[in-house]
Amino acid sequence: MAHNKLSLSVTIDAKPYAFSFPLRHTALLVIDMQRDFLLAGGFGEIQGGRLGDVQASIGPTKQLLELCRAVNMHVFHTREGHRSDMSDCPSSKTERQGAAPNLQHIKTIGHEGSMGRLLIRGEYGHDIVSELKPLRNEVVVDKPGKGAFWRTNLHEKLQSRAITHLVVAGVTTECCFATTIREANDRGFECCGIVEATAGYNPAFKVSSLDMIHWSQGLFGFVAHFQALIDELLSYKSRATPNDPNSTPPQTPPIWDGVLDIKALNSSYCAGLSPVTVIDQLYDRIQAYEKVDSAVWIHLLPREHIIAAAKELLLRFPDRNDLPPLFGVPFSVKDSIDVAGVPTTTACPPLAKIPATSAIVFQKVIEQGAIFLGKVNLDQLATGLTGCRSPYGIPRSVFSQEHISGGSSSGNAVSVGANLASFSLATDTAGSGRVPASFNGVVGFKPTRGTVSFQGVTPACLSLDCCSFMARTVEDVRSIWQVCEGYDENDRYAKSTPPIASHVNSIGKKATSFNFGIPPPDVLAACSVIYRKLFNEAVQGLQRIGGQLVDIDYSPFDNAGKLLYDGTFVSERLASLPDRWMEDNSQHLHPVILDIFKGVIGRRSTAVEAYRDLQAKALYVRHAEKVFAAGPKGIDVLVVPSAPTHWTVDEVLSNPITTNSVLGTFTHFGNVLDMNGVAVPAGSYVREANPTCDESSEQRLPFGITFLGRSRSDGVVLEIARRFEELPKKTEIISF
């Protein structure tokens, strides 16, 4: 047995040889530990199963589960069962055994049993036994078949968390356990079944099933004994937490260190920190920042209101060992996203409303324990990339009062960049979730359109809009996305069925290598000199972590970007307004927005032109798919500067249309081509102090790059971005 501190890789004795797994990328998968399979009167016993054997696996599985939780491994549970109308149950599953000439199967799926209808979701027997009850931050996958991947989102859930290795427990060994391992093997996951934490209704079948998994030098995976894994995880736990907080009385009360990262807050709350303490101190920070930049918030909730919400959380979730993933995490919201009882203005007062219901994305984070702080500023009608188009003032970059914050999600980026919120709910149509993130040194993630509900969000261009998230780290935006993503049948642009998932490269060189493309030199020429230099250094960093730079055809991205404002698509911004609104309310529009809308009207675009643009879009999507095709010449991610330069406020105000257009050079095509993208910090540069001024004129400004991937490849893109995030970043010096 061995533990590698650098890679956090654990190695245990196993068959056919030692099994090694990186803890960051490993999950415990507990299969079907349901009452219907484990308790008297359940489906298993009715099928003729010997309950003593399967019940004996509960104890070891519980111990394994508790230890995996203690070392912060991801945990997944599955439950086999069907909808109440059984529309997802093939007839062979009920008819074949029921038609057998013996009388053993007098009841099959759907029949009434002592714990409710057998293997029907929502029934008492369908749920997991109380000893192994999932925690709020663990994933439960309901599956209609024996394998855990058939007609479920398990593959996507694992990939979104960058999981490549699975430790597998559960029942029954000969059926769902073995089937799931075989399915996982086909998808590229490295699996290890734990002998004592699985069982079946026939002891001989268990032995044979486990032998077949590791037969032929690991044909399907590995098999290890319970104690080998337990010993190594205990050893890791003692090394990772030499001063176990459970061994000494905790501080009373715990002190908040001021860090707002989600992981740090989670640890502090589990140790006893109160969210009331966090909110009270954070509100002081927010008020102090008002003196630095008064244009961040449009509607900040009163201190007592937010503290009351924190107190209510303590009542909702009293068990500090079972907290939801966003418990006590403070966040801001772009003022185009509805929050019940709070005005939604979209920075355009004549369109203000007080919604009765909150946006779905807001509801989801609140359900998981997040604390709402207030609504933040934006470019009017979410139209712009500069942050300079709001009647509520111009937010500034947290790095420089002279420089723009970026937009349209300006207040979102500043509230996170200034450490006023852990994360922010924003939107992205043409780059609004990426450009401001870059200008404020935070992470901005735009998921694939239609994977996060847009219900309850005021549209800019509805067919191209999507929600976006900003936070301090890639892991934090990943956590928020995992809470918010999911199909919404009421969202007309929601994507219901994911494409056939690509396999996972879990071991060997391919586990850390990836192909990436970049824009050609003539496109990168739009960048400032310092941005080009920092981008080249970022490319070199990607190569150091296993990236292979591939020459690509950039034309579909360039052409798609031009469609957004040079074609007819911009007309959809007018379609988002009520009829005759422009005629009656144009005086309320920001002057730059008014000029843009007048220009759209003046074009007199025809239906023929719109259809031609739609056809061109479809063609560019197909061409982009070829760039991302599997193979040595295809890429996993496209890497671009998040923006070509960082304008000052004065530069934007003097030339608002051109400067805004330049900022969209590398962002406009993202939603047109149905891509996902994550903007991450990639270095910084310092302007040397002007010798004619005092020393305080020295400025440090951020630089960022964006990783973009094809539709529904969000998990892959996020993981590459996270690995890049871990690289040390350079600071360049330039002269005035």
SESE-77718 format. One line per 3 residues: number of its first residue (from 1); their letters; for each residue x, y, z of C-alpha. Coordinates in steps of 0.02 Angstrom, whole numbers, plus 32768, in hexadecimal, padded with zeros to 4 digits. Layout:
# SESE-77718
NUM	a	X Y Z; ...
//
This chain:
# SESE-77718
1	mah	8000 8000 8000; 803A 80B0 7FDA; 8003 8163 7FE2
4	nkl	8049 81E4 7F69; 803E 8290 7FB8; 805E 82ED 7F15
7	sls	7FD5 829B 7EAE; 7F68 8269 7F42; 7F65 81BC 7EF7
10	vti	7F38 8126 7F62; 7F70 8075 7F3B; 7F25 7FD8 7F89
13	dak	7F3E 7F1D 7F77; 7EC2 7ED7 7EFB; 7EA6 7E55 7E74
16	pya	7EED 7E40 7DF2; 7F6F 7EBE 7E32; 7F79 7F5A 7E9E
19	fsf	7EF1 7FDB 7E7D; 7F25 8092 7E7D; 7EAA 8121 7E7D
22	plr	7EB9 81E0 7E8C; 7E46 8219 7F18; 7E16 82BA 7EBE
25	hta	7DD4 8254 7E2C; 7D89 81C0 7E8A; 7CD7 81A4 7EC5
28	llv	7C85 8121 7F31; 7BF3 80D6 7ED1; 7B75 807B 7F40
31	idm	7AFF 800E 7EDA; 7A48 7FF1 7F09; 7A52 7FE0 7FC6
34	qrd	7995 7FED 7FCB; 7915 7FA6 8043; 78C7 7F45 7FB3
37	fll	7968 7EE3 7F9E; 79A2 7ED7 8053; 790A 7EC7 80C5
40	agg	7886 7E44 80E4; 77ED 7E54 8075; 784E 7EAF 7FEE
43	fge	7867 7E84 7F38; 7907 7E22 7F5A; 78B8 7DAC 7FD7
46	iqg	7821 7D92 7F68; 7899 7D63 7EDC; 78DE 7CDB 7F4C
49	grl	7977 7D39 7F8A; 79D5 7D0C 802A; 79CC 7DAB 8090
52	gdv	7A53 7D7B 810D; 7ADD 7D8B 808C; 7AAB 7E35 8047
55	qas	7A85 7E7A 80F3; 7B36 7E4B 812A; 7B79 7EC9 80AB
58	igp	7B22 7F5D 8100; 7BA1 7F6B 818E; 7C3F 7F6F 8123
61	tkq	7BEB 7FE3 80A5; 7BBC 805A 8131; 7C6E 805D 8173
64	lle	7CB2 8078 80C4; 7C33 8102 80A3; 7C5F 815F 8143
67	lcr	7D19 8158 811F; 7D05 8192 806B; 7CA2 8225 80AD
70	avn	7D2A 824B 812B; 7DAE 825A 80A2; 7D38 82C4 8036
73	mhv	7D21 8248 7FAA; 7C8C 825E 7F38; 7BFF 81E5 7F60
76	fht	7B7A 81A4 7EE9; 7AE6 8134 7F12; 7A74 80D9 7E99
79	reg	79C2 8099 7EAC; 7970 8022 7E33; 78B9 8045 7E15
82	hrs	7835 8085 7DA0; 77B7 810F 7D8C; 770E 80F2 7DDB
85	dms	76BE 80D7 7D30; 774D 805E 7D03; 7760 80B2 7C59
88	dcp	781E 809B 7C6A; 7813 7FE1 7C8F; 7828 7F69 7BFB
91	ssk	77A8 7EDE 7BF6; 782E 7E58 7BFD; 785E 7E92 7CAA
94	ter	77B2 7E67 7CF0; 7774 7DDF 7C7C; 7809 7D69 7C6B
97	qga	7818 7D34 7D21; 775E 7D43 7D40; 773E 7CC6 7CB5
100	apn	77B0 7C42 7D01; 7756 7B9C 7D24; 7783 7B9C 7DDD
103	lqh	7729 7C08 7E5C; 77C3 7C62 7EA0; 77A0 7D07 7E49
106	ikt	76EF 7D22 7E82; 7715 7DDD 7E89; 777D 7E45 7E12
109	igh	77AA 7EFC 7DFB; 7718 7F6E 7E1E; 76B7 7EF3 7E8A
112	egs	7689 7F26 7F39; 7701 7EEA 7FBF; 7712 7F06 807A
115	mgr	7779 7FA5 8058; 770F 7FE7 7FCB; 7710 7FC0 7F13
118	lli	77AC 7F5D 7EE7; 783B 7FC1 7E9A; 77D0 805A 7E7A
121	rge	781D 8105 7E99; 77D7 8161 7F2D; 77A4 80C3 7F8A
124	ygh	77F1 809C 8034; 7845 7FFE 7FF3; 7896 8059 7F64
127	div	7900 80C7 7FD4; 79AD 80A5 801C; 79B9 8054 80C7
130	sel	79C9 80CF 8157; 7A79 8095 8186; 7AB9 80D3 80DD
133	kpl	7A4A 816C 80C7; 7A99 81E4 8049; 7AD2 828E 8086
136	rne	7A90 832C 8035; 7B2E 8348 7FD0; 7B32 8297 7F89
139	vvv	7AEB 8266 7EE0; 7A5B 81E9 7ED4; 7A3D 819F 7E28
142	dkp	7997 814A 7E05; 79AF 80C4 7D81; 792C 805C 7D27
145	gkg	79A1 7FCE 7CFD; 7A21 7F5D 7D4C; 7AB5 7FC3 7D10
148	afw	7AC9 8070 7D5B; 7AF0 80C4 7CB5; 7A5A 808D 7C4F
151	rtn	79DF 811E 7C39; 7A2E 8184 7CC5; 7A9F 821D 7CCE
154	lhe	7B22 81C2 7D35; 7BA9 81D2 7CB0; 7B8A 828E 7CA1
157	klq	7B86 82A3 7D5F; 7C2C 8248 7D71; 7C7E 82A6 7CE2
160	sra	7C42 834E 7D23; 7CA2 8329 7DC4; 7D3C 82EB 7D65
163	ith	7D26 823B 7DAB; 7D8F 81B6 7D55; 7D98 812E 7DDB
166	lvv	7D0D 80D5 7E3A; 7D0F 8072 7EDB; 7C73 8007 7ECE
169	agv	7C06 7FBB 7F57; 7B53 7F7F 7F60; 7ADC 7EF7 7F2A
172	tte	7AC8 7E82 7EDB; 7B74 7E49 7EA6; 7B38 7DD8 7E1A
175	ccf	7ABC 7E56 7DD5; 7AC0 7F14 7DE5; 7B6E 7F1F 7E34
178	att	7BC3 7EBA 7DAB; 7B5C 7F06 7D1F; 7B89 7FB6 7D56
181	ire	7C43 7F8E 7D5E; 7C3C 7F46 7CAE; 7BDF 7FE0 7C6F
184	and	7C5E 8052 7CC4; 7CED 7FF0 7C77; 7CA6 800D 7BC9
187	rgf	7CA3 80C8 7BEE; 7D58 80CD 7C26; 7D44 80D7 7CE3
190	ecc	7DBE 8076 7D51; 7D57 8011 7DCE; 7D7F 7FAF 7E6A
193	giv	7CFA 7F46 7EBF; 7D08 7F2D 7F7B; 7CEC 7E77 7FAB
196	eat	7C9D 7E8D 8057; 7C34 7F23 8022; 7BD5 7EC3 7F9F
199	agy	7B69 7E27 7FA8; 7AEC 7DC2 7F46; 7A61 7D47 7F65
202	npa	7AD0 7CB4 7F34; 7B7F 7CAB 7F82; 7BC4 7C46 7EF2
205	fkv	7B89 7CC7 7E75; 7BE0 7D51 7ED8; 7C88 7CF7 7ECE
208	ssl	7C75 7CD8 7E14; 7C3D 7D89 7DF0; 7CD1 7DD6 7E4B
211	dmi	7D4A 7D5D 7DF8; 7D08 7D8F 7D4D; 7D28 7E47 7D71
214	hws	7DE4 7E30 7D8C; 7DFA 7D9A 7D19; 7E77 7DA8 7C8A
217	qgl	7EE2 7E2D 7CDF; 7E52 7E9F 7D08; 7DDC 7E89 7C75
220	fgf	7D56 7EF1 7CCA; 7DB2 7F3A 7D5E; 7DF6 7F12 7E0B
223	vah	7DBA 7EBC 7EA8; 7DFD 7EE6 7F55; 7DD9 7EB5 8008
226	fqa	7D84 7F2F 807C; 7E12 7F39 80FB; 7E96 7F66 807A
229	lid	7E33 7FFE 8045; 7E01 802F 80F6; 7EB4 8028 8134
232	ell	7EF4 8097 80A8; 7E68 8117 80B7; 7E84 8122 8173
235	syk	7F3D 813C 8152; 7F15 81C6 80D6; 7E9A 8217 814E
238	sra	7F1B 821D 81D9; 7F9B 826C 8164; 7F20 82E9 811B
241	tpn	7ED9 831D 81C4; 7F65 8308 8244; 7F07 8378 82BE
244	dpn	7E5B 8329 82BB; 7DDD 83AC 82F6; 7D78 831F 8344
247	stp	7E06 82F7 83BA; 7E02 839E 8414; 7D73 8412 8443
250	pqt	7D4E 848F 83B8; 7D62 854A 83CF; 7CC7 85A1 8414
253	ppi	7C94 85FD 83AF; 7CF9 85D2 8312; 7D4C 8666 82BC
256	wdg	7D2C 868B 8205; 7DCD 86A7 81A2; 7D74 8713 8121
259	vld	7D89 8697 8092; 7CEF 8684 8023; 7D20 85ED 7FBA
262	ika	7C96 856A 7FC4; 7D0A 84DF 7FFD; 7D53 854C 8087
265	lns	7CA7 857F 80C4; 7C6C 84CA 80C2; 7CFC 8496 8131
268	syc	7CE1 8528 81A7; 7C27 8506 81B8; 7C45 844D 81DA
271	agl	7CBD 8485 8264; 7C35 84ED 82B5; 7C41 859A 8266
274	spv	7B98 85F0 825D; 7B5C 863D 81B8; 7B1B 86CC 8223
277	tvi	7BCE 86F7 824F; 7C01 86F2 8199; 7B71 8760 815E
280	dql	7B88 87E0 81E8; 7C41 87F8 81C0; 7C25 87EE 8104
283	ydr	7BA4 8878 810A; 7C26 88EB 8157; 7C98 88C2 80C4
286	iqa	7C0C 88E7 8047; 7BE7 898F 8096; 7C9E 89BE 8097
289	yek	7CAD 8996 7FDE; 7C1D 8A0D 7FB9; 7C9D 8A98 7FD7
292	vds	7D0F 8A4A 7F54; 7C88 8A25 7ED2; 7BD4 8A59 7EED
295	avw	7B96 8A0F 7E49; 7BA0 8956 7E75; 7AF4 8939 7EC1
298	ihl	7A48 8968 7E81; 79E9 891A 7F12; 7A4D 88E2 7FAB
301	lpr	79E3 888C 802F; 79E6 88DA 80DE; 7A60 888C 8158
304	ehi	79D6 884E 81CB; 797D 87FA 813B; 7A18 8796 8109
307	iaa	7A42 876A 81BD; 7991 872A 81D4; 79AB 86B9 813D
310	ake	7A4D 8677 818A; 79F3 8651 822D; 7969 85F7 81CF
313	lll	79EE 858A 817D; 7A29 8550 8227; 7979 8515 824C
316	rfp	7965 84C0 81A3; 7A0B 8463 81AD; 7A37 8440 8264
319	drn	7AAC 83AD 823E; 7B59 83F1 8217; 7B8B 8347 81D2
322	dlp	7B03 834C 814E; 7B03 83F9 8101; 7ACD 8422 804F
325	plf	7B5B 8451 7FD9; 7B39 850D 7FDD; 7B0D 851E 8096
328	gvp	7B2D 85D0 80CF; 7B82 8602 802C; 7B59 86BA 8004
331	fsv	7B33 86E9 7F50; 7AFC 877A 7EE2; 7A84 8778 7E4E
334	kds	7A84 87D6 7DAA; 79EE 8849 7DA4; 79A3 87F1 7D0F
337	idv	7983 8753 7D76; 78DF 874D 7DD6; 78DB 8743 7E93
340	agv	782C 873D 7EDC; 77FE 87E2 7F30; 789A 883D 7EF5
343	ptt	7893 88B3 7E5E; 78DD 8877 7DBB; 7914 8911 7D58
346	tac	798F 88D1 7CD5; 79D9 897F 7CF0; 7943 89C7 7C94
349	ppl	78C8 8A12 7D13; 7830 8A18 7C9C; 783C 895B 7C8C
352	aki	784B 893E 7D47; 77D9 88BC 7D96; 77C6 8865 7E3D
355	pat	77B9 87AB 7E14; 774D 8736 7E79; 77BF 86A2 7E5C
358	sai	787B 868F 7E52; 78DF 8650 7DBF; 7900 8595 7DC2
361	vfq	79BC 85AF 7DCF; 79A2 861D 7E68; 792D 859E 7EB9
364	kvi	79AC 8514 7EA3; 7A3A 856C 7EFE; 79C6 85A4 7F89
367	eqg	7988 84F1 7FA0; 7A3E 84BD 7FB9; 7A5B 853B 8044
370	aif	7AA4 85D4 7FEC; 7A83 8681 8036; 7A44 870A 7FC2
373	lgk	7A95 87B5 7FD8; 7A45 881E 7F51; 7A39 8851 7E9B
376	vnl	7ACF 8898 7E3E; 7AE9 8911 7DB0; 7AF1 88E7 7CF6
379	dql	7AF6 8937 7C4C; 7A45 896C 7C23; 79DB 88DF 7BDB
382	atg	7A77 8871 7BEA; 7AB7 88C5 7B4B; 7B71 88E6 7B4F
385	ltg	7C1A 88A3 7B84; 7C60 893F 7BD7; 7BFA 895E 7C75
388	crs	7BE7 8A15 7C43; 7B30 8A12 7C0E; 7AC9 8A1A 7CAD
391	pyg	7A60 8AA6 7CF9; 7A9C 8A67 7DA3; 7B50 8A99 7D85
394	ipr	7BEF 8A4D 7D3C; 7C40 89C4 7DA5; 7CFE 89C1 7D9B
397	svf	7D78 8931 7D96; 7DAD 88FB 7E44; 7E60 8914 7E08
400	sqe	7E50 89C7 7DCA; 7DD3 8A53 7DDA; 7E09 8A8F 7D2E
403	his	7DDD 89EB 7CD7; 7D37 89A0 7CA6; 7CEB 890F 7D05
406	ggs	7CAC 88BE 7C65; 7BF7 8892 7C47; 7B6D 8875 7C39
409	ssg	7B82 8815 7CDD; 7BE8 88A2 7D28; 7BA9 889F 7DDC
412	nav	7BB7 87E1 7DE0; 7C71 87E3 7DBB; 7C97 8874 7E30
415	svg	7C35 882A 7EC1; 7C99 8789 7EB5; 7D3F 87DB 7E89
418	anl	7D32 8852 7F1D; 7D0C 87C0 7F92; 7C5B 87FC 7FB5
421	asf	7C0B 8758 7F7F; 7C44 86A4 7F6A; 7BEE 8694 7EC2
424	sla	7B77 86EF 7E51; 7AE9 86BA 7DDE; 7AFD 8711 7D37
427	tdt	7AD1 86FB 7C7F; 7B33 86EB 7BDE; 7AFB 870E 7B2C
430	ags	7B95 8756 7AD6; 7C17 8747 7B60; 7BC4 879A 7BF6
433	grv	7BFA 870F 7C6B; 7CAC 8707 7C2B; 7CEF 87B6 7C04
436	pas	7CC6 8804 7CAE; 7D09 876B 7D07; 7DAF 8785 7CB0
439	fng	7DB7 883F 7CDA; 7D9C 881B 7D93; 7E0C 8784 7DAA
442	vvg	7D82 8703 7DC9; 7D3F 8669 7D71; 7CA9 8678 7CFF
445	fkp	7C51 85DB 7CC0; 7BD1 85D6 7C34; 7B85 8527 7C2C
448	trg	7B40 84DD 7B8D; 7A9E 8537 7B64; 7A03 84DB 7B9C
451	tvs	7A56 8478 7C26; 7A2B 84F8 7CAD; 7979 853B 7CAF
454	fqg	7962 85EB 7C6E; 78B2 85F8 7CB4; 789B 8698 7D16
457	vtp	7927 86F7 7CBF; 7904 8792 7C56; 7945 8765 7BA8
460	acl	79BE 87C8 7B3E; 79BF 8751 7AA7; 7957 86C0 7AE6
463	sld	7992 863F 7A67; 7A48 8664 7A95; 7A3D 868F 7B4E
466	ccs	7A79 8623 7BDC; 7A9B 8631 7C96; 7B4E 8642 7CCF
469	fma	7BAB 863A 7D74; 7C3B 869B 7DBE; 7CA6 8666 7E52
472	rtv	7D5A 866A 7E8E; 7D8D 85BD 7E50; 7D62 853D 7DCC
475	edv	7D2F 84C3 7E55; 7CB3 8542 7E98; 7C5E 8562 7DF0
478	rsi	7C5A 84A6 7DD6; 7C00 8491 7E7D; 7B7F 8517 7E51
481	wqv	7B63 84CD 7DA5; 7B46 8420 7DEE; 7ABE 8467 7E5E
484	ceg	7A6A 84C9 7DD2; 7A76 845A 7D39; 79E4 83EC 7D06
487	yde	7959 83DE 7C88; 78C7 8457 7C9B; 7830 8425 7C33
490	ndr	77EE 84D7 7C3E; 788A 8522 7BEE; 786B 8523 7B32
493	yak	7924 8517 7B0B; 794E 8492 7B8C; 79B2 83FC 7B51
496	stp	7963 835B 7B8B; 79D2 82CF 7B4A; 7A8F 82D7 7B55
499	pia	7AF3 8297 7AC0; 7B4C 81F1 7AC7; 7BD6 8211 7B45
502	shv	7C8C 81FF 7B15; 7CF4 8183 7B75; 7D60 81B2 7C0A
505	nsi	7E1E 81A2 7C04; 7E41 816E 7CB7; 7EF4 812C 7CB1
508	gkk	7F94 813E 7C4C; 7FCF 81D5 7BE8; 7F22 81F6 7BA2
511	ats	7EE0 8215 7C51; 7F3D 82BC 7C57; 7F51 82E9 7B9F
514	fnf	7ED9 834F 7B36; 7ED6 83A8 7A8F; 7EB5 8461 7A85
517	gip	7EA9 84E3 79FC; 7EC4 859F 79FD; 7E96 862D 7985
520	ppd	7F0E 864E 78F5; 7F8C 86DD 78FF; 7F23 8755 7896
523	vla	7E92 8744 7912; 7F03 8752 79AB; 7F47 87F2 795F
526	acs	7EAB 8847 79A5; 7EF9 8834 7A53; 7F67 88B3 7AA7
529	viy	8021 888C 7AAC; 801F 885B 7B64; 7F85 87EC 7B4A
532	rkl	7FDB 8792 7ABB; 8073 8773 7B28; 800C 8733 7BBA
535	fne	7FA5 86C6 7B46; 8043 8676 7AFF; 807B 8650 7BB1
538	avq	7FD2 8601 7BD6; 7FE5 8592 7B3C; 808F 855A 7B7B
541	glq	8042 8534 7C24; 7FBD 84C7 7BD2; 8044 8466 7B77
544	rig	809D 8447 7C1D; 8003 83F2 7C65; 7FEB 837E 7BD1
547	gql	7F96 83EB 7B4F; 7FBD 83CB 7A98; 7FA8 8464 7A2A
550	vdi	7F4D 8436 7989; 7F39 84A2 78EE; 7E80 84C2 78D0
553	dys	7E0A 8512 7854; 7DD4 85AD 78B4; 7D5C 85EC 782F
556	pfd	7CBB 85A4 787C; 7CDD 8601 791F; 7D07 86A3 78C6
559	nag	7C71 8698 7853; 7BF8 866A 78DF; 7C33 86FE 7947
562	kll	7C0A 8775 78BA; 7B58 8733 78B1; 7B2F 8774 795E
565	ydg	7B36 882F 7939; 7B60 883F 7880; 7ACB 87D5 784D
568	tfv	7A13 87CA 787A; 7A27 8775 7923; 7A34 881C 797C
571	ser	797E 883A 794C; 794D 87BC 79D2; 797C 883D 7A55
574	las	78E7 88A4 7A19; 787A 8808 7A18; 7899 87F8 7AD3
577	lpd	7843 889F 7AF2; 7785 88B6 7AFC; 772A 88F1 7A61
580	rwm	773D 89AC 7A3F; 77B1 89BB 7AD4; 7836 8A15 7A6E
583	edn	77BD 8A95 7A2B; 777A 8ABF 7AD8; 7816 8AAF 7B45
586	sqh	78B0 8AD3 7ADC; 78D8 8B6A 7B48; 78FB 8AF5 7BDA
589	lhp	7983 8A95 7B7E; 7A3B 8AB3 7B99; 7A77 8B1D 7B05
592	vil	7AEB 8A94 7AC4; 7A63 8A10 7AD1; 79EB 8A84 7A77
595	dif	7A67 8A9D 79E9; 7A7D 89E0 79D9; 79C2 89BF 79D3
598	kgv	79A5 8A4B 7957; 7A2B 89FE 78EB; 79D3 8956 78F3
601	igr	792E 89A5 78C0; 7984 8A05 7835; 79C8 8967 77E7
604	rst	7918 892E 77BB; 7952 8879 77BE; 78E3 8802 775D
607	ave	78A6 8754 7785; 790E 8714 76F4; 79AB 875D 7742
610	ayr	797F 8712 77EB; 7969 8665 77A0; 7A0D 8674 7744
613	dlq	7A63 869D 77E7; 7A0F 8609 783C; 7A4C 8598 77B0
616	aka	7AFB 85E1 77BF; 7AF8 85C2 787A; 7ACB 850B 785E
619	lyv	7B5A 84FB 77E3; 7BD8 854B 785A; 7B9E 84D7 78E6
622	rha	7BC3 8440 7877; 7C6E 8487 7848; 7C97 84A6 78FF
625	ekv	7C64 83F4 792B; 7CE9 83B6 78B1; 7D6C 841D 790F
628	faa	7D39 83C3 79AF; 7D2C 8317 795E; 7D82 8286 79B5
631	gpk	7E2D 825A 7973; 7EDF 829B 796F; 7EAD 8337 790D
634	gid	7E13 835E 7973; 7E18 83CB 7A0F; 7DCF 83BA 7ABD
637	vlv	7DCE 8475 7ADE; 7DE3 8517 7A81; 7E4C 8592 7AE5
640	vps	7E3D 864E 7AC6; 7E64 86EF 7B22; 7DC7 871F 7B82
643	apt	7DD5 87CD 7B34; 7E53 8822 7AC1; 7E78 88B2 7B39
646	hwt	7E3C 890A 7BD6; 7DF5 89B5 7BB0; 7DED 8A47 7C26
649	vde	7D44 8A93 7C4B; 7D76 8B30 7BEE; 7DA6 8ACC 7B53
652	vls	7CFD 8A77 7B51; 7C9A 8B16 7B6D; 7CF4 8B6C 7ADF
655	npi	7CD3 8ADE 7A63; 7C4C 8A6D 7AAF; 7C1B 8A04 7A18
658	ttn	7CC7 89D8 79D4; 7D15 89B2 7A7D; 7C83 8941 7AA9
661	svl	7C8E 88E5 7A04; 7D49 88C4 7A1C; 7D27 8873 7AC5
664	gtf	7CB9 87F0 7A71; 7D41 87B3 79FA; 7D55 870E 7A57
667	thf	7CAA 86FF 7AA9; 7C22 8724 7A29; 7C25 8679 79D8
670	gnv	7C11 8613 7A78; 7B55 8608 7A84; 7B3A 8611 79C8
673	ldm	7B9A 856D 79BA; 7B49 8522 7A55; 7BEE 8517 7AB5
676	ngv	7C16 851E 7B6D; 7CA3 858A 7BB0; 7D00 85B4 7C4E
679	avp	7D69 8651 7C64; 7DF9 8642 7CE0; 7E83 86B6 7D1C
682	ags	7F25 869A 7CBC; 7F9F 8718 7D00; 7FAE 87D2 7D19
685	yvr	8012 8867 7CE4; 804F 8902 7D40; 805A 89AE 7CF6
688	ean	80F6 8A00 7D3B; 80D6 8AA0 7D99; 80D9 8B3C 7D2F
691	ptc	8174 8B9C 7D67; 8111 8C3F 7D62; 8094 8BF9 7DE0
694	des	80A2 8BB0 7E8D; 80C3 8AF7 7EAB; 800B 8ACF 7EC2
697	seq	7FEF 8ADF 7E07; 8036 8A30 7DEE; 7FAB 89BA 7DB4
700	rlp	7F9D 88FE 7DB5; 7F1D 88BD 7D38; 7EDF 880B 7D17
703	fgi	7EE7 87A1 7C7B; 7E77 870C 7C58; 7E5A 8682 7BDB
706	tfl	7DBD 8622 7BB0; 7DAC 8567 7B91; 7D1F 853B 7B19
709	grs	7CDB 8490 7AEF; 7C55 8443 7A84; 7BA3 8432 7AC2
712	rsd	7B90 83C8 7B60; 7C4B 83B5 7B7D; 7C43 8426 7C16
715	gvv	7C94 83AC 7C90; 7D29 838D 7C1F; 7D45 8448 7C02
718	lei	7D38 8470 7CBB; 7DB8 83ED 7CEA; 7E38 842D 7C6C
721	arr	7E1A 84DD 7CAD; 7E30 84A3 7D61; 7ED7 8454 7D37
724	fee	7F10 84F5 7CE3; 7ED4 8558 7D7A; 7F51 84FA 7DE7
727	lpk	7FE6 8538 7D81; 804A 85CA 7DC7; 8020 866A 7D68
730	kte	809B 86EE 7D2F; 8092 87AA 7D46; 80D9 8813 7CB9
733	iis	811C 88C4 7CCB; 80F3 8947 7C47; 811B 89FF 7C3E
736	f	80A5 8A90 7C27
//
